[in-house]
Amino acid sequence: MSASLIINARDSLRWHQRLFSDASTVLMWGAWLKLWLPVLSSIAWALGYGALSRIAPAKLLSAGSAHEIERYALALVGASGTLLLWNRLPSVRVRAAEVQSVGDYARHFELPEDEILAGRATSVCVVHHDEGGRIVRVERRTA
């Protein structure tokens, strides 16, 4: 079993689902990079004139109107915040299950504790059910 926290289930998707996933990923990366374009072009321009030039800070500030710079900054911060919230979303929805004791399992499934412990200790374990789906017996087998 892999120790990676990333679940890669691409093999279970159909071709059109993979195509949609790849296309939306490319689109989102393109939008993300486009948000950085004014910042990167200003940095490239400043490096072209030298960092200590007196003209460079004025050119950076006058690269566009104040409204455009504010709009780009807001879009960049908004996209970053959205990605951070999106990253936190699964951890908010999914909670780790409580660790239960063998006694809790035995009471829930109405089985003796030693039968559950013996089933855990073997490499092959067959669980028998009745017609209603309740566990009747745990059978141990040698591999």
C-alpha positions in Angstrom: 0.0 0.0 0.0 1.3 3.4 -0.9 2.1 5.9 1.8 1.1 8.8 -0.4 -1.8 11.0 0.8 -2.9 11.7 -2.8 -5.5 9.4 -4.1 -5.0 8.8 -7.8 -8.1 7.1 -9.3 -7.7 8.1 -12.9 -7.8 4.5 -14.0 -11.4 4.2 -12.7 -12.6 7.2 -14.8 -14.0 6.9 -18.3 -12.1 8.6 -21.1 -14.5 11.6 -21.4 -14.3 12.2 -17.6 -10.5 12.2 -17.8 -10.6 14.6 -20.8 -12.9 16.9 -18.9 -10.6 16.8 -15.8 -7.5 17.5 -17.9 -9.2 20.3 -19.8 -10.5 22.0 -16.7 -7.1 21.6 -15.1 -5.4 23.3 -18.1 -8.0 26.1 -18.1 -7.6 26.8 -14.3 -3.7 26.8 -14.6 -4.0 29.2 -17.5 -6.3 31.5 -15.6 -3.9 31.3 -12.6 -0.9 32.2 -14.7 -2.8 35.0 -16.5 -3.4 36.6 -13.1 0.3 36.7 -12.5 1.1 38.2 -15.9 1.0 41.9 -14.8 3.2 41.2 -11.8 5.7 39.1 -13.8 5.9 41.6 -16.7 6.5 44.5 -14.2 9.3 42.5 -12.5 10.8 41.6 -15.9 10.7 45.3 -16.9 12.2 46.4 -13.5 15.0 43.9 -13.9 15.7 45.1 -17.4 16.2 48.7 -16.2 18.0 47.7 -13.0 16.7 47.5 -9.5 18.2 50.9 -8.4 16.8 53.0 -11.2 14.7 55.9 -10.2 12.4 55.4 -13.2 11.6 51.7 -12.3 9.4 52.4 -9.3 7.5 55.1 -11.1 7.0 52.9 -14.1 5.8 50.0 -11.9 3.2 52.3 -10.3 2.1 53.9 -13.6 2.0 50.6 -15.5 -1.8 50.8 -15.5 -4.4 52.9 -13.9 -4.9 52.5 -10.2 -8.3 50.8 -10.9 -6.6 48.1 -13.1 -3.8 47.4 -10.5 -6.4 47.2 -7.8 -8.5 44.8 -9.9 -5.6 42.6 -10.7 -4.5 42.5 -7.0 -8.0 41.7 -5.9 -8.3 38.9 -8.4 -4.9 37.5 -7.4 -5.7 37.6 -3.7 -9.2 36.2 -4.3 -7.9 33.3 -6.4 -5.3 32.5 -3.8 -7.9 32.6 -1.0 -10.2 30.4 -3.0 -7.5 27.9 -3.6 -6.6 27.9 0.1 -10.3 27.4 1.1 -10.6 24.7 -1.5 -7.6 22.9 0.0 -9.2 23.0 3.4 -12.7 21.8 2.2 -12.1 18.0 2.3 -10.6 18.2 5.9 -13.7 20.1 7.0 -16.2 17.6 5.5 -14.4 14.3 6.4 -13.9 13.5 10.0 -11.8 10.7 11.2 -13.8 7.8 12.7 -13.6 7.2 16.4 -11.3 4.4 17.4 -13.4 1.7 18.9 -12.4 -1.2 21.1 -12.9 -4.9 20.3 -15.6 -5.0 23.0 -17.5 -2.3 21.1 -17.3 -4.4 17.9 -18.3 -7.5 19.8 -21.4 -5.8 21.2 -22.4 -4.2 17.9 -22.0 -7.4 15.8 -23.2 -9.7 18.7 -20.1 -11.9 18.5 -17.7 -13.1 21.1 -14.6 -11.0 21.5 -12.2 -14.0 21.1 -13.7 -14.8 17.7 -13.1 -11.2 16.5 -9.5 -11.3 17.9 -8.8 -14.7 16.2 -10.1 -13.3 12.9 -7.8 -10.3 13.1 -4.8 -12.6 13.9 -5.2 -14.7 10.7 -4.2 -13.8 7.2 -7.4 -15.2 5.7 -10.7 -14.7 7.4 -14.2 -15.6 6.1 -17.2 -13.8 7.5 -20.5 -15.7 7.4 -23.8 -13.7 7.2 -27.4 -14.7 7.6 -30.3 -13.8 5.2 -30.7 -10.4 6.9 -27.0 -9.5 6.4 -26.0 -9.8 10.1 -22.7 -11.4 10.9 -23.2 -15.0 12.2 -19.7 -16.4 12.4 -16.1 -15.5 11.7 -14.1 -18.4 10.2 -10.3 -18.5 10.3 -8.4 -20.2 7.5 -4.7 -20.8 6.9 -3.2 -19.3 3.8 
